C-alpha cells in the first residue's frame, strides 16, 4: 500500500478537476439566464423546455455517449479535451439549471416587482436582486455540477477514451486499474473520490443549515 502511494499518479485527478472546473464555469454563465427565464416564464412551451433540459438525467449515459460520438466524429472532437468539455456541459446541464430555477421560483414576487418599479431592468434585477437572495440554491448548483462532472464515467469513456493528459480522468483510471486487477491502486483512487464526494456534499449541507439558522435561506 505504501509503495502504491509513493508511485501514485495524480494527473487523472488534476484532469478531472480541470474538466469539472471548466464545465461548471461555462454552465453557470449559460444556465443563469436560462434558469431565470424558465422561472419567470408562463409560456405553454415551458413544460417542453423543462423536459428537454432534464433529459440527460434519465437517459442512460451510453445513449448520450453514442450520439455524442456520432456528432463529434463529424467535427473531429472525439478523444479530445474540448470534446469532453462540450459533452460534460450537455450532460450536466440540468444539474446547474434546476437548482437555480428552483431558487428563483422561491423568491418573493413582491421583491422583484419592487425592483422593476424602481426602474431596474430585468438584467439588473437578476444580478443585483435575485441572485444574491438564492445563495443556497446557487451553491448547490455549482457544487453538484462540479461533483457530478468529476464522477462521470460512461459518456467520458465513449467519447474520450483514455489518453493520458488529455482524456484520462480519475473515473477512467479506476476502471482501467480494475480491468488489470490492480485492486490496490483502484482502492486508493476510489477512496480519494469517495472523500472528495463526501466533502462536497458536506459543504452543501453545512452551508444550507447555516443559512437557515441566520434566516438567510430564501
N, C-alpha and C positions, 0 to 999 in steps of 0.2 A: 504493500500500500504506500509506504514512504517513497519507494523508488518511483512509483507511478506519479505521485505528487511532484516529485523532482522534475520529471520529464513531461509535466502537464502542458499541453499546447493550448494556450488561451486565445489563439487567433479566431476560432469559431465563435467564442463569446464576444470578442471585440466586433466581429462582423454582425452578430445578432443584435448587439446594442446599436450599431451604426444603422442597420436596416430599420429597427424599431424607432429610433430617433428621427430619421428622415421621414418615415411613413407617418408618424404621429404629427410632426410639424406640418407636413403637406396637408394631411387630412383636417387639421384644425382650421386652416385658412379656407379650405374648400367647404367643410361641413358647417362652419359657423353661420354663414348667410343662408345656407340651405335649411338648416335646422330652424333658424329664425323664421324663414318663410313658411315652413310647414306648421310651426306653432301658431302663426297668425292667420294662416290661410283657411278659408271656408269653401274653397273650390271643390267641385264634385270629383275632380281628379286626385284629390288628396289621398284617399284610400289606395288608389293605384300607385301613386308615388311612394307611399309608405310601404306597400307590399314589395315593390321593386327594390327599395332601399334595404329591406330586411331579408331579401332573398339569399344573400351569402350565408346567413345564419342557419338556414335549414338545408341548403344544398350540400351534398357530400363534397368534400374537398377534391376528390378525384374528378367529379363532374366539372367543377370550376377549373381545375388544373388542365383538364383535357381541352376545354375551349380556349383557355389562355394559351396553351401550347400551339393550337392551330392558328390562332390570331397572331401571336408573337412571332411565329415562324415566318410569316409574310413580311415582317418588318425587322427581322434579324435581332430580336430581343431575347430569344431563348438562351439560357445559360449565361446571362449577364446580370450584373448587379442592378442595372437600370430596370431590367425586366422584373426582377424580384420586387423592386420598389413599387412599380406600377401594379403588379399583381397583389401585393400586400395592401396597397391603398384601396383597391376594389374589394378585396376580401374583408378588410377591417372597417370599411365604410360605415356599416350600421352600428358598430361599437362606439363610434365617435358621434354619429348623428343622434341616436336615440336618447342617450343621457342629456345631451344639450337641448333637444326638443322637449323632453320632459321637464327640464329645469325652466325653460322659457314659458311653458304652458302653466307652470305652478305660480308664476308671478302675479302679483296683484294688478288687475287690469286698470284700476284707478291710477296707479303709479305711472303706467305707460301713457294713459290719457293725459295726465298732468304734464308729462314731458312734451307731448305733442302740442298741448295748449300753450306751453311756454315758448313754443316756436322752434323746438328741436326737431330735426329731420329724423326719419326712420333709422338712418345710419348712425347718427349721434345717439339716438335713444338706445339702439342695440349696444353700442360700445360703452357708453357712459352711465346708462341706467340699468339695462337688462343684464349685461354681462357681469358687472360687479356684484349683482344680487343672486347669482346662481353658482357661487363658488364651490359648494359640494358637488353639484352636477358637473361643473367644468372639470374639477379634479378627477372625478370618477371617469369621465370621458377620456381624459388624457392618459390616465394610468391604465385603464382597462384596454385601451387601444394599444398602448405600448407593450403591455404584458401579453396580449393576445398575439401580437406580431412576433414577439420573441419565441413564443411557444408553437407557432405554426409549423407544420411538417409536410402535410400532403401536397398542398399547392406548391410549396417551395421545392420539394423533391421533383415534381413533374416538370416544372419549367426551368429549374435552376441546376438540378443535378448536384454534383459535389466537386466543385472546382475550388481548391484551396485559395483563400484570399479573395475570392470573387463571389462564390455562391454557397460555400460550405459553412453553414451556420451551425449553432450548437445542437439543434434537434437532429440535423443530418449526421453530425459527428457521432451522436449517441447511437443512431440507427446502424451506422457502419461498424461501430465497436461491438454491438450485439451480433451483427452478421458474422464477424470473425471470432466471436466468442471471447472477446476481451472484456469480460464482465467487471473486472476491477476498475478499469478506466470508465466504463459505462456507468458504474455505480457512482463514481466521483462526479462525473459530468451531470448525472441525473440529480444527485444531491445538491449540486450548485444551483441547478434550475429550480429545484423544489424550494430552496431557501430564498431565491430571488422572487419566486411567485408568492411565497408566504409574506415576505417583507412588503411587497407591492400591495397585496390585499390588506395587510395590517395597517399600512399607512392610510389607505382609503377609509377604513372603519374608524381609526383613531381621529382623523380629521373630521369626519362626518359627525361623530359623537361630540367632539369638542365644539363644533358649530352649533349643535343642538343645545348644549349646556349654556352657551353665551347668547342664545336666541338669534343666531345668525343663519339658521337654516331656513331658506325660503322655498 
